[in-house]
Amino acid sequence: MTAPALRVPYITAWSGELITAPLMFAHHAEAGGPRLTYADPTPCDWQYGVLRARLGLQRGGRPEWKLVNTLRQWRCMEHWLCQVCGTSAVDPVTGRVSWLLDDDIDSTAPDQGYTNAPPTCRACIPEALAYCPRLRRGAAAYTAADVEPFAVLGHVFRPTRGGGAEVVDRNVKVQLEEFDRLTRTLAHQLVVLLSGLERVPIGALT
């Protein structure tokens, strides 16, 4: 008897999606100075005023288990989609969105908090608990009434001579209101603020 094949989560990046795109700084009128950009920029490279990491969406090659596809993670956050299967994580009865996290959420108020982990629909919670080592060590379940963009996780750069770009901070949280830092950041994941947040027993969502 063979074990069932492990499903690759929707947000996982694949080797065939990885893109190498040179970065540089160029003057930008609205930024009032130099702004991080690709050497061959397009208008869709920026979201919420920050340069977003480029990845493909074809899911070809092999799964890169430790990497998140920026575009799919972003899509999950903005459209409340499950990070495992890519379908809606909204409860059709209550209208609330379910979240499964490996530790307590970063709180900003008693019923608010932020996270870079996308939601997990009820149907996928057992699978997520079974296959994710971090969740097995200690998961917490929540539901949220509303979700909105709050920050990004990414690398912050500074200009070098000749318009090049050099990393000065890696994997840091930059809030969307930090306009100066946003112009120097390459965003890899969207961080959202959850409102009307309630912690619930995991069994209540399965």
N, C-alpha and C positions, 0 to 999 in steps of 0.2 A: 504494500500500500504506500503510495507516494503522498508527500505533504502537499497541500494546495499551494499554488503559485502565489507569491506575495504581490499584491497589487501595488503599483507605483502610484503614490499620492499625486493628485492633480497639480500641486504646486512644486513638485520636485523638478529640478532642471535635468536635461538630458545632454549628453556630450555633443550631439549634433546641433544643439541650440546655442552653444557658447560662441560669442563673437568677440574678436579683438578689434577695438576701434580706438585709434590714437586720440588722446585728449590734449587740449591746449586752452589758453586764455585768449579772449578777444574782447575788444571794447564793445560795450552794449549800452545804447543810449538810456534805456529805461533803468538799467542797473546803475547808471551813473559812473561807470568805470569798467574794469575787466570782469568778464564772466566766464566761468568754466563752460567749455563747449567741445563738441567733437570736431575733428578736422573737416568733416563733411556733414554739417548739421542739417537737420530737417525740423520743421515746426513741431512735430509730434515728439521730439526728444525731450521736451520740457513739460512737466506736469506740476501744477501748484507753484510755479516759479523755480523749480529745481530740475537739474539735469538728471534724467533717469537712465540707469544702466541698460544697455542694449542686449537683448537675447532674442533668439528665434522662438517660434511656437510649434515647430514641426514634430517634436518629441521623437527625434531620431537618434540612433546610436545606442548608448547605454545610459541607464539612469545614474546621475551624480547625486547619491543619497544625501550628502551633506550640503548640497547647494539648493537654493530656492530660485525658481524662475521668477524674476522680478515682475514681468508682465502678468503672469497668472496670479501671483500673490496680490498684486495691485487690484486685479479684477475681482478676486475673492473679497477683498476689503470693501471695495466700492459697491459691489452688487450683492454682498452678504451670501457668498457661495461657500460651500464646504471645501476645505482644503484637501480632503481625501478624494471625493468623487466629482467635485466641480458643479454640483447641483445646489439648489437653494437650501440654506440652513435656517430658513424662517419657518417657525411653527405655523401651519395654516389656520389653526384655531385661535391662538393667542396673538400671533403677529410678532412674537419675540424671537430673537436670534440666539441660538445655542453656541456656547463656547466651551472648549475643553482645554485647560491649561496645565502645564507641568508644575506650577507653583502659584502662590498667591499673586493676584494681579497688582500692578502698580497703581495705587489709589491716588486720586486727586480730590475726592470727597467721599462721604459715606456710600453713595450710590453711583459713583463714577470711577473709572479707571482707564488706563491705556495699555495697549498691547500691539506687538507686531505679528502675533500668531493669528491666522485667519480662523473663522468659525469652523465648527465641525457639526454636521447634521446628526440628528438622533440615530439614523440608520447606520452611520459609520463610526459611532463612538465605541462599540465593542471591538471593532477591528483596530481602531487607533490605540486602544488600551492594550490589545494583545501584541501588537508589533512594535510600538514605540517604547524604547527602553526608558526614556525620561518620564513618560507618562506612567509607566508601570511603577516607577519609584515613588510616585505621589502626584496624582492628578486632582485638579479641582474643577468643578463644573459650574457654569454660570449661564444666565440668560440676560439679554440686554433688550431694552425697549428701543434704543436708537444708537446709531453708529455714525461717526463723522471723522474725516481726516484730521489728524492732530500734529503729526511729525513724520520724519523719515529716518531710517537707519541708513547710514552710508559712510563714505570716506570723504574727508575734507582735504582740499588741495590748496596750494598757494602758487602764484605765478613764479616762473623762473625766467632767466634771461632768454630773450628770443621768443617769448610767448608760450613757453612750455608749461607743464603742470607737474608739481611734486606733492606727494601725499604727506600730510602732517598729522592727521588723526584717522584711525580706522574704526569702522563699526561703531560710530557714535550716533546718538540721537540728536537731531536738529529739528526744532519746532518750526512749523510753517510760518510763524510770525517773526522768526529770526532771519529777516530778509538779507542781511549782509552775508551771513554764513551760508544761506541757501545758494547764493550765486557762486560759492566755492565748493559745493558739495555734489558728489555723484551718488544718487540715491539708489539703494538696492532693495529696500522694503518700505512699504507704507505702514505707519503707525496710526492706529485709530483710537479715538476716545469713545468709550462705551458709557451710555447714560441709562438711567433707570436700571442699574445693575443689581442682580440678585444672585447670591450663591445658593445652589440647590444640590441635593444629594445626587451623585452620578446615576444611581438607580432610577431616579425620576425622569431621566432623559433617555433611557434605553428601553 
